[in-house]
Structure formats: structure tokens, C-alpha cells
């Protein structure tokens, strides 16, 4: 029954995605039935953000794995795919489901003000709006020009925007692979991101609003995943891996610790450590999970991520008790995601692969898709 979803895949990564998306569901759908959960998530532990951080770590591991090419014999290629192939695969991985859920959201939410605002903003600057839409950066527009499109996803796009940043970084590595690949460049890159995360703290006026710092801080989760991949793939020695991982992890902890000291707890404060520990536990086989339904949930996590936000709004079930309502919402979200994965995501990914004219290697190039955050 589960073989259609789990064959030729790396099960620990799918299990991580399954855990991450269930944390997202627990946060978003849980708040709809237990409003008192908001205080706990804002000041103690935000389950959704915990899931997002796990997703980021998994993406940092998965994307470099998908960059490898088994048919390249050119020394200058460094055994990697080309930039064109990379973007074709990413486009058919992310955008078809994104297009579908955007249309569903515009129609399903039934808010004419949202539809009118989207049309008006499109007419005001079609090219700019399309670029922001495709890059998932509409959430980062500043008021009063904030795109009403974000109301469809209730702010979920920010995680996809960080995925896009990581893709751009990977594309740059592919372009400058002759100089960008190596231990020295890796160490320099990690130290630069750590510096961008912490240096603004030396300038008090930037503490609360430095966007570069926030981007670098979240990017460190991708770095944690990347380092794990390089080490497991024997491209990084154990001492270098331990040193860089310790620096990265310590930077994250220090950043959240400083933020906590100055401003008190927020929804990110206590999510960092458990997210990284969960990632390490499964990716390094410290904990082994043999539960196929969780693996399936991980496989369809992207669809679940994009679809689940509509469930509680359009299937309120207000007459039911909270726990049964939450169970039904979760079941509906995962069931719908399985269908969209089979009929939208999987065909789109296969078509993207066919465009690049590459044959999948069932041993060395498993059918792995990018992790997508909450």
C-alpha cells in the first residue's frame, strides 16, 4: 500500500518531513480549536516554527544531494548538474502545486476584497507582481503595499521565500563551481553567515529590525543540513564537520539567547535546539522510526503545507468537540495532500525530469524532493 510513496527514497528524511508537517498542523489547526494555545506558543514553544526549522535543516541536506550528476565526466563540472537543469527541476517541484493552491485559495476563501486587491496590484505592476509571486516574496513587501495575496496563505509564504534564497545560493555554487566548492570556501561561507547573524547585535539600534540578520539567522538551519550531508557523503572530514557544526549551532543559540535577554521570549526562542536535535537524531540514525504512515505524510508534506490552511476556514465543524474536529481536519488535509501529490506534484516532477533528459539512478539518485517549510 505504501510502496508507491516510499520506494527509492531516503526514509529518515521523509520521516523528518512527516514530523515537521505534523508539528505545523498541530500549531495552525490546534490554535483554531484551542485558542489558549497561542500564549504557550508565543512564550514557550511554537510547534509550527519548530516544524519550519526542521524543514529548513532537511532542505539543507536534500538540495545538495539533488545537485549531484552521475553522468558528468568533465573535471570542471565537479560532478554536479547544470544551472538550467537545477531550475527546471525546482520550478516543476514548487510552482504547479503553488499555482493550484493560489487559485483554490482565491476561489475558496470567497473574500472579494482579496481578489480585488490582487487584481489591482497586478495591474499596477504586472512584471514586478509576477516576480514577487514566483519567488514567494510577496510577504516581504512593506505596508501599505503589502500584497493581499499573503492573506490566502496566512503568512506561510515566508518559509518558501527562504527556500528560494537557498536555491539561489545553490545556483551560484553551480555557476562558480570551480571556485565555490572546497573546504576553504565552505569555512569562509559559514563564518560569514554566522558573522551576519551576530554582528548587528554589537549595534544596538539594529537589534530589532535588521533584515539581513534575520535572513542569515534562518539560513543557518540550511547550513546545518548542508554540513550533515557533506559529512555523511564523505566530502567533509569529521573534525571540520564538528567544528563548523558547533560554530553554527552555538551562533543560533547565542542569537536567540541575546534576543531573549533583551526582549523576552518570542515564538522562535525555544524552537532552535529541539529542531536541530530532532534533525540530528534521525539523519544520523540515533533514532530509527519504522512507521510507514509517517513516511507517507513526509512525502506529501509540501501539499499538506499549502492546503491545510484552507481546511479550518472552510470546514469549521463548529458544533463538534475540539479533539474530534482537529482529528477530522488533519485527516482531510493529509487525504487531500495524497491526492494532489499523486495527480499534481508527482506528474509535474516527472515531467521536469523528462525535460532535462536524465535517467534516474535507483541506487545513487533516489527519488528525493526538496523539503518545504511550514
Residue pairs with C-beta under 8 A, 6 or more apart in sequence:
2 292
2 293
2 295
2 296
4 342
5 295
5 296
5 299
5 300
5 341
6 14
6 292
6 295
6 296
6 299
7 367
8 360
8 362
8 366
8 367
9 295
9 299
9 366
9 367
9 368
10 366
10 368
11 295
12 282
12 283
12 285
12 288
12 289
13 58
13 61
13 62
13 282
13 283
13 298
13 368
13 371
14 294
14 295
14 296
14 298
14 299
15 282
15 289
15 291
15 294
15 295
15 298
16 54
16 57
16 58
16 278
16 279
16 282
16 283
16 298
16 371
17 54
17 55
17 58
17 297
17 298
17 299
17 301
17 371
18 294
18 295
18 296
18 297
18 298
18 301
19 51
19 54
19 278
19 282
19 294
19 298
20 51
20 52
20 54
20 55
20 58
20 298
20 301
20 371
20 373
20 374
21 51
21 297
21 298
21 301
21 304
21 305
21 374
22 51
22 294
22 297
23 47
23 48
23 50
23 51
23 54
23 374
24 47
24 48
24 51
24 52
24 304
24 305
24 308
24 374
25 304
25 308
25 329
25 330
25 333
26 47
26 48
27 37
27 41
27 46
27 47
27 48
27 49
27 51
27 374
28 48
28 154
28 308
28 309
28 312
29 308
29 311
29 312
29 326
29 329
29 330
29 333
30 37
30 47
30 326
31 37
31 38
31 41
32 312
32 329
33 322
33 323
33 325
33 326
34 322
41 47
41 48
41 267
42 265
42 266
42 267
43 264
43 265
43 266
44 265
44 270
45 270
45 271
45 274
46 267
46 268
46 271
48 374
49 267
49 268
49 271
49 374
50 271
50 274
50 275
51 373
51 374
52 159
52 373
52 374
53 221
53 271
53 272
53 275
53 276
54 275
54 278
54 279
55 159
55 301
55 371
55 372
55 373
55 374
56 159
56 162
56 218
56 221
56 222
56 225
56 371
56 373
57 221
57 222
57 224
57 225
57 228
57 275
57 276
57 279
58 225
58 279
58 371
59 163
59 166
59 222
59 225
59 370
59 371
59 372
59 373
60 166
60 221
60 222
60 223
60 224
60 225
60 226
60 227
60 228
60 229
61 225
61 226
61 228
61 229
61 283
61 371
62 225
62 229
62 368
62 369
62 370
62 371
63 166
63 167
63 170
63 370
64 170
64 226
64 229
64 230
65 229
65 233
65 368
66 81
66 89
66 368
66 370
67 80
67 81
67 86
67 170
67 173
67 174
68 79
68 80
68 81
68 364
68 365
69 77
69 79
69 80
69 81
69 358
70 79
70 361
70 364
70 365
71 358
72 79
72 80
72 81
76 177
76 178
77 177
78 177
78 178
78 181
80 173
80 174
80 177
81 174
81 356
81 358
82 174
83 171
83 174
83 175
84 356
85 356
85 358
86 167
86 170
86 171
86 174
87 167
87 171
88 352
88 355
88 356
89 349
89 352
89 353
89 356
90 167
90 370
91 352
92 348
92 349
92 351
92 352
92 355
93 345
93 348
93 349
93 352
93 369
93 370
94 160
94 163
94 302
94 370
94 372
95 134
96 344
96 345
96 348
97 302
97 303
97 306
97 340
97 344
97 345
97 348
98 136
98 160
98 306
100 340
100 344
101 152
101 153
101 306
101 307
101 310
102 133
102 149
102 152
104 307
104 310
105 152
105 153
105 310
106 114
106 115
106 118
106 152
108 310
108 314
109 151
109 152
109 310
109 313
109 314
111 151
113 148
114 148
114 149
114 151
114 152
117 147
117 148
118 147
118 148
118 149
121 129
121 145
121 147
121 148
121 149
122 129
122 130
129 147
132 138
132 141
132 147
133 149
135 161
135 164
136 157
136 158
136 160
136 161
136 163
136 164
137 157
137 161
137 164
138 147
138 149
138 150
138 157
139 147
139 150
139 155
139 157
139 158
139 161
140 158
140 161
141 147
150 157
153 306
153 309
154 309
156 305
156 306
156 309
156 374
159 372
159 373
159 374
160 372
160 373
162 215
162 218
162 219
162 222
162 373
163 370
163 372
163 373
165 215
165 219
166 219
166 222
172 180
173 180
173 181
179 185
183 236
183 240
186 230
186 236
186 244
187 240
187 244
190 223
190 227
190 244
190 247
190 248
191 247
193 216
193 219
193 220
193 223
194 216
194 220
194 247
194 248
194 251
196 212
196 213
196 216
197 213
197 216
197 217
197 220
197 251
197 252
197 255
198 251
198 254
198 255
199 213
200 206
200 207
200 210
200 212
200 213
201 207
201 213
201 255
201 258
206 213
207 262
208 263
217 252
217 255
220 248
220 251
220 252
221 252
221 275
221 276
223 248
224 245
224 248
224 249
224 276
224 279
225 279
227 236
227 241
227 244
227 245
227 248
228 241
228 245
228 279
228 280
228 283
228 284
230 236
230 241
231 238
231 241
232 283
232 284
249 276
252 272
252 276
253 272
253 273
256 268
256 269
256 270
256 272
259 266
259 268
259 269
260 266
260 269
280 286
281 287
282 289
296 338
297 304
297 334
299 341
299 369
300 334
300 337
300 338
300 340
300 341
300 345
301 337
301 371
301 372
302 341
302 345
302 369
302 372
303 336
303 337
303 338
303 340
303 341
303 344
303 345
304 333
304 334
304 337
305 372
305 373
305 374
307 333
307 336
307 337
307 340
308 329
308 333
308 337
311 329
311 332
311 333
312 329
315 328
315 329
315 332
317 325
317 328
317 329
320 328
345 369
349 369
353 360
360 367
